Amino acid sequence: MSDKANLTRKELAKAINEKMGFSQRSAADLVDITFDRLKDTLLGGEMIKLVQFGTFNVRRKSPRQGRNPRTGDAMEITKRSMVSFRPSRIVRERINKG
């Protein structure tokens, strides 16, 4: 992995290529298929649990009153859905070590 702040699909495919010997094209297809499946699962409202990594789920947020940070005017924040991630205990411990 590089020192950049973001991990890209291309970098994931390269790691699969290097570690498992898949062609670059097959590795890229594998990454795309995996992310498509994750996306479809979340869009279907289902939870994704990846053991030793964490859990993704869709949370529905109700409308609420808020403030425009620039003007301070009161405004209604519309209802929306958001993806929530809860890391596993193992990931949390490793993040907090350093």
Secondary structure as GFF3:
##gff-version 3
##sequence-region A 1 98
A	DSSP	alpha_helix	9	20	.	.	.	ID=ss1
A	DSSP	alpha_helix	24	43	.	.	.	ID=ss2
A	DSSP	beta_strand	48	50	.	.	.	ID=ss3
A	DSSP	beta_strand	54	61	.	.	.	ID=ss4
A	DSSP	beta_strand	64	67	.	.	.	ID=ss5
A	DSSP	beta_strand	74	77	.	.	.	ID=ss6
A	DSSP	beta_strand	80	87	.	.	.	ID=ss7
A	DSSP	alpha_helix	89	97	.	.	.	ID=ss8
###
